[in-house]
Amino acid sequence: MSEISSPRPLPPAVPVIRNTATAADMAVRLLQPLEGMLAAGESAKAEVVAIREQAQSFQLLLKLTLAGGKQATLQAESPKPLAQGSALVVTALSETRLALALQAGGDKPLTSLDLQQLPPGTLVQGKVVSSAPLPTQNAQTIYRLVVNLLNTPLAGSQLALDSPQALPLGSLLSAQVQGSQSLAFLPLSGRLDQLVLGQQLAAQQNRQASLEGLFKGLQKLSGGDEALRGSIDKLLGALPDSTQLSTAKGLAQALEGSGVLLEAKLLQGQTGTLPQDLKANLLRLIAQLMPQLPGVSGPLAGLQNALGQNLPNLARQLLGAGAAGSARQQALTFPLPSRLLQNMDGEADLETLLKLAAAAVSRLQTHQLSSLAQTQVDANGNLLTTWQLELPMRHQQEVIPLQVKLQREDSAKAEKAEQKETLWRVELAFDLDHLGPLQVRAQLLRGSLSSQLWAERADTASLINAELGNLRERLQAAGLEVGELACSQGMPPQGPKTSLEQRWVDETA
């Protein structure tokens, strides 16, 4: 199955949805006689199961359903292309000729889109099942495609469209709805196809484990050679502390070194900051642990196979096996649930540390894949870009993972770039021993900030409420207009629209 990827913009002409060749009153020549299968004038149902372009015609493979349910396949030569999957009624004209007509109620490809179901800006994904060039009317060749839709309320339907690009059969494509009869192809360079992405997201979610287990194990490790100890010291020493995260510069450096940008840095040859990159340091640790393990046999062999699947190899990701939708959905929740491989009360051995390090890499990759899955164009045409990551923060003698989710929503309504509005959303989740689990959601638009905090412990919620006035003053001193600040006991609601978002709508309406 091919993937459509383009390093350059498409020509201005966008794919236009048009009728495919009509089968009404069209006759085809059979490449083998009917041999009594149908008498002249008799009819049967048929389906186009394959099509192949030839020099002056198109070769069709038809599957006929005869009286009594018996099926047969025939090869025919047609002057025009027919969409693969088309449901037909065929009538025998002679032993070597058939008349074709679209079956009433058959799977006729759509020739236009219902904008009530798919508003402009909607992301459409499909698989190319038929592609044929049209007679050339000018210098540019136009290709007629039939696409099976894979998402949206029209999933399972076929769409007929004309495109300036030749797309191989089986190709997956993504396009944005521009009108009832026009789509704009979206290049897949820089983003994984959503279908494969969903499979990998579930697979990585099943392999990942919380970072706490790894860092506790590293802190308790007493053995190991000098090179291993050096890798561990570099990993722990590169972690930011609360003082660094309290400044804009320090926070920016921590975000850059979180591992979320590692692959982009490598592609661009930016290796100067790799010693401070969390994911790069985890991979160095794995490289140091592997040679120190005893002979590979039994469970360790399975462990190394699992580790190979965990390493950030794009080809391996693209060829991953499918996983359950529930795991994918769990991977898209924020914060990412805690998951420990085992109790780390005692000292961890090298094999356990290798498992924990591989699971930590999978956790970082789950955040990366979740970011890609949540980066999309919504039904209103607004572009939503998501960055989700995890920052292990040094706090006294502990390492506390801080989960961060940043979202930027660019409005598509304004015609001029300077008129476009950008809405920022920030979510934080962390757990401090003396405060318990905390979550924060904030929104920033036109310099105005609103925020809601949740604490699971009642005493922590009371403490935060007592400090909200001080927080408001500090935010105002930073030049922000501050809207609502509130703290509640419990956990934030989950769903497409939270109470904070509804209040923001009410305030700005």
N, C-alpha and C positions, 0 to 999 in steps of 0.2 A: 504494500500500500504506500503510495507516494505521499509526500507532504509538500504543499505549495509554499514556497518561500521565495521572496523577491528582494534583492538588495537595492533595488532602485524603484522609484515610483512608477505606477502604471501610467499609460497614456491617459490624457484627459477623458477620452471616451470611456464611459462606464458600461458594465454589462447591462444590456437591455432585455427585459423579459418579453419573449415573442412566442408565437405559435410554432410548434414543430411541424414537420411534414404531416399533412392530413392523410389518413389512410382511406378516406371515403373515395370511392370510384377509382382506386388505384389498383392496378394489376401487377402481379409479380410472376416471374418465370421460375419454375421449379427446376432444381438441378438433378432431380431424379423423378420418375413418373410416380403417380399416385398408386398405381397397381390396384385399383378397385377400392382403395381406402375411402374415397368419396366419389360418388357418381356425379356426373355433370348436373349442376343446379343444387346439389346438397351443400349444407353449411355445417360448420363446427366452430367451437370456441378455440382460440389460440392465444399464445403469449410469445412476445419477442424475448428470447432468452439470451441472445447475443447478436452483435452487429459488427461487421468488419468492412472497412472502406477498401475499395478497389479502384482501379484507374478511372473507369467511367461509370461505376455503379457501386452498390452496396450489397454485401452478402449478408443475409439474415438467417438465423437459426430459429425456427418456429417450433413451439411445442403445442401440438394439437390435442384436444380432449374430445374424443369421439363418443358416439352413442354407447351407453353401457359403461362409461367411465374409462374406457381404454384410451391410453395415451400413445402418441407417436411423435417423432421429431422429423422435420423436413428442412432442407436447405433451399433457400430461394434467393433470386437475384432481383434487387429493387432499384429503380432509377432514383429513389430518394431515401434519405435515412429515416428510420423509425426509432423512437426512444426505446431503449432496453427496458423491459418490464411492461410495455404497452399491452393492454388487453384488447384482443381483436375478435371479430367474427369473419371467418374466411369462407368463401363460396367457390366451389370447383367450377371453373370455366371449361377446362379440358383436363387431360391427363397430366399436362405440364404447366397449366396456368391457374392461378388463384386470384380472386378479387378480394381485397381487404377492406374492412370497415371497422372503425373503432367500436368496441363493444359498448352498448348502452350501460351507463353507470360504471364503466371501466376506469382504470387508473390513468386517466388522461392528465398529463402534466399541467400544472397551473401556469397560466400565462400572465397573471397579475397577482399582486398581493393585497390582502385586505388590511388597510392601515389601521383599522380598529383593533385587529389582532396583533399586528406587527407595526407599531408606530415608527416613524423615521428615527434612525439611530439604533434600532434594535440589532443586536449581533445575531447573525444567522450562520449556522454551520451545516455543511452538507458534504455528500460524497458523489463524485462524478461517476455516472453510470453510462453516459453516452456522449460522444464528442465527434463532430464532423465539420469540415470546412464548408462554407457556403460559396456559391458561385461568386467569383471576384468581380466587383463592380468598379473598384478603384485600386489604388496601389496597396491598400491595407486588406489583409485577409481577415475575415470574421468567422468565428467558430461557433457552431450551434451546440449547446451543451444541455444535457438533462441531468439534474442533480437531485439525489434523494436527501431530503431535509432530515437532520438528526436532532434538532432541538426546537424550541418554541412550541406553541400550540399546534403548529402545522407539521410536527415531527411525523415521519412516515409518508408524507406527501412528496410528489415529484414536482420540480420546478423547471420549466424550460426557459433558457436565456441565451442571448448572443453575447460573445465576449471577444475582445481583440487578442486574448491569450489562448494558446492551445494548452489544454489541461489533460494529462494522461488519465485513462480510466482508472478508477479506484482512488484518485486523489482526494484528499480532505481539504476543504477550503473554508475560510471564514470571510464573511462579507457583512457590510453594514447597510441597512435599509435606508435608501435615500428618497424613494417614492414608490408608488404602486407598481411601476414598471422599470425601476432602476435600482441597482445595487452597486456598492463600491467594495472591491476586494480589499481585504486587510492583509498586508504581508505578515507572515508568521516568523520572520527573523526577529530575534529578541524575545520570543515568547513560545512556549510549548503549546501544541494543539490541546484544546480543552479536554478532549476525550482521553488522550494518553495521559494528560496531566492528572485527571481524576484517578486513573489507575495507579499512577506513581504516588500520588498523595496518600492513598489508602495503604499502599505497600510500605512507605516510609513511616507512616503513623504506627503500623504494627511492629516495626523494628525499633522505634525510638524509646528512650527512657530519660527521666529527668536528669538534669546536670548535677543535682545535689549529690547523688550517689557517687559519681565519678570524682568530684572534688573531695568528698570525705575520704574516699579510698586513697587518693593521691596524698592527702595530708597524713594518713596513717601509715603509708608505705615506708618501711625502714631499709629494705634491701635495694638491689639494683646496682648496675654499674654506673660509672661516672657519666657516660653519654646519656643514659636514661634519666639520671638525676638532673642533668643539665636541661633536658627537654621539659621535665616537670617544673623546674624552677622558672624557665622562660614562660611556660604556660601560666603559672600562677602569678608571676611578676607582671605580666602584661594585662592582668585584669584591672579594671578601674575601681577606685574606691569612691565612697560617698562624696568626698571633697572634690574629686575631679568631676563627678556628675553634677555638681551644683553650679558649675560655670558653663556658659554657652560653648566656649572653645573646647573644654574638656568633654562635654557631652557629644559634640560633633566628632571628636577623635574616637570616642567610644563607639559611636554608631558606625563609623567607617571601619573600625576593627572588629565588628561583631561577627564577621564571616558572611554576612548577607551579600557582600560585593566581591567575594573572593574570585569567582569565575570571571567577572567583568574585569578585575584587575589583571588577571593572568592573560586574558585575551588582548588587553591593551598594553601588555608588557610593563605594567606598573608593579614592580617587585620590591620597591623600596620600603613599603609599609607592611610587607608580609610578616616580619618578626613580631608585629603587634596584632596580627589577625588571629582571632580565636579559632576559626575553622582550620586555618593553615597549621596552627600549633597543635591542634588535635590530631591532624594527619601526621605531623612529625612524631608525635607521641606514639601513634600506632606503628609507624615505621621503626621506632626504637624498641617497641615491645615484641614485635613479631620474631626477630632473630633470637630472643632470649627464652622463648618457650621451648619445652622439650620436644622430642620427635613428634611429628604430626601423625596422629592416629586417633581413631574413635571419635569421641565428641569434639576434639580439637579440629579435626578435619572439617567437620560440619561448621564449626565456628569460623574457620578461615573462609569457607565458601560463603557464609553469611556476611562476613566482613567484606569480601569482594563485591557483594551486592550493595553494601552501604557506601562504598567510596564514590565520590562525586564525579562519576563518568557519565557524560550526557548520553552516549550511545547506550550504556547499560540502562539508564533511566528510560530511554525511549522504547527499549525492548522488554520492559518489565511486564510481569503477568498482572492480570486484572485482580481486583480485590473487592470486598463487599462495600456497598454504598454506605453502610453505617460507619465503617472505619474512615471513609472519606469525609463524611459529615462531621465526625468527631474531630478530625484534623483541621476542619475549618472553624471550629469554635475558638473563642478567645475568652480567657487565656487557655493555652494548650494544657490539658489536664496533666497533673503530676503522675508519673509512672516510674516505679522503682523495680529494677530487675531482681534484687534480693536484699536481705537485711545486711547492712554494712557495719554491724556492731563490732566485729573483729577486724583484724588486719586483712586487707585484700591481697590475694596472690596475683601474679602477673596475668594469669589467664582471665581472672575476673576483671582486672583492669582493662584488658583488651576488649572484653564484652562491653564494659561500660563506656569505653572510648568510642567504639563503633556505634553504640546506641546514641551517644551524644552527637555524633556526626549526623545520624539519621534525624535527630530532633531538630538540629539546625536546618537540615534540608526540608523537613516538614514545614518549618516556618517559611523557607524560601518558596516552596511550591504553593503554600497557602497564599503567599503574597501574589503569585502569578494568577492563581485561581480567582482571586478577588479583584484583580485589575481588569476592568471591562468597561464597555459603554452601556449605560443603562437605557431603559425604555424611553427616556426623555432626551437621549442623545448626549447626556453629560458623561465625560470621561472620568472614571474613578480609578485612581492609581493607589496601590496599597504596598506598604513596606511593613512586614512583620518580622520580628527578631527577638532575641533573648540576650540580655547583658548580664553575665555573672558579676556581681558587685562584691568587692572585699569589704566586709563590715566587721571590725575587730578581728576575732580569730575565725570568723565564719565566711563562707562564700554564699551570697544570697542571689539567686536568679531573679532578674527584673525583666518581665515580659513587656514588650513595647509594640504597639500597632499604630502606624501613622497612615492616614488616608487623605488624599488630596482630590477634591471634586471640582472639576473645571466645567463651568456652565457653558452650554452650547447655544444659548438663546441670543447672546449679544452678537451683532454682526461684525463689530470691530474688536480687534484684539485688546485694545486698552479698556473696552467696556466689559470684558468678560470678568466674572466674579469667581474667586477661588475660595472654597470652603475647606478648612482643615479640620480633621477629627483626630484626636489623640486618645489612646487607651493605654493604661498602665495596670499591671498586676504584679504584686509581690507579697511576701509573707515574712514579717519580722517577729522574732520570738516574743518581744515585749508588747507588740501591738496586734499580732495575729494577721490573717489574710486581709489585704486591702486591694480595692480596685478603684480606678479613676477613669472618668470619661470627660473629655473637654472638647469644645467646638470653638473655632476662631473664624470670624467672617468680618471683613472690613474693619479690623482692629478691635472688634468686640469679642470678649471671651466669656463663655458660660461653662460651668463645670459641676459635675455631680460626683461625689465620693461615696463609697460603700465600705463599711467595716463589719466584719462578722461578729466581733465582740462588742457588747454594749458599752463597756467602759472606754473603748477606743473611739467609738462613735461620739460619745459625749466629749471626749478630749478634743477631737477634731472640730466639732461644732463650736467649742470655746475658742478655737484658734482661727476660725474663718475670717474674722475681722482683720487680724494681722495679715492673713494671706491676701485679702482684698487690697490692703494698703501696699503690700509689696508688688502686686501685679500692677496697680495703678502707677507706682513709682517707676515701673519698667515701661510706661507709656501705653498701657492697654486700657481700653474701656471695658469695665467689668460688669457683666450682667449677673445672672443668678449663680450663687455658690451655695451648695447644700451638701449635707452628709447624712446618710441613712444607715441604719443597722441592717445587715443582711447581705444579699448578693444582687447585682444588677439584673434587670429583666432581660430576657433573651427574646429576639424577634426582629422583624424587619423595621419596626419603628419603636424606639424607646420613648419613655416619658420626657427625657431631656430633649430629644429631637422634636417631639410634639410641642413642648414649651417654646423651643426656638422658633418653630413655625408660627406659633401664636404671637410671639414678640415681634417678628419681622413682617407679618402679614400687613 
